[in-house]
Amino acid sequence: MALDGNSFLDLFRQHLVAEKRASAHTVRAYMTDLESWLLYVASTRKGASATLCDVGLADLDVMVCRGWLASLHGHNSSATIARKLAVMRSFFRLMVRRRLAPSSPVSTLRGPKRGHKLPTFLDKDEATQLLDGELPEPDSPADAARDQALFE
């Protein structure tokens, strides 16, 4: 059975909704990622005027997957790129499980390193205000008791 890009989208949407029971937000995000990836594959492999109907499983190899992920750097955060890689992995897991693909070309790809945010601290003026007891008025007596307990 020869599948094209539109068939891939339908199959993956059905998988997300029926099997994974993903939320509407997750389905929308994953489908957008999958469609943009397949459009990238179509334009890369078949030319600028190609459509999703022109994409077949033979076009989905490790080089085009790696190329798409590389094209995302500089325009997307590492978390977004990691999510897009997760979509590709999930898509290929489905293809392998349904015996439409022999193996996953993205199984060896590593996601981007995620940056760690450093904690923020009080600056000198804020620390002085805290120690001098110059805090904003709490909204309720319960908030005042909580703030006092936290400070002590």
Salt bridges, closest charged atoms under 4 A:
GLU19 OE1 - HIS15 ND1 3.07
GLU19 OE1 - ARG97 NH2 3.13
GLU19 OE2 - ARG98 NH2 2.50
ASP33 OD2 - ARG83 NE 2.72
ASP33 OD1 - LYS84 NZ 2.89
ASP59 OD1 - LYS46 NZ 3.60
ASP61 OD1 - ARG45 NH2 2.62
ASP143 OD1 - ARG146 NH1 3.40
ASP147 OD1 - ARG146 NH2 2.82
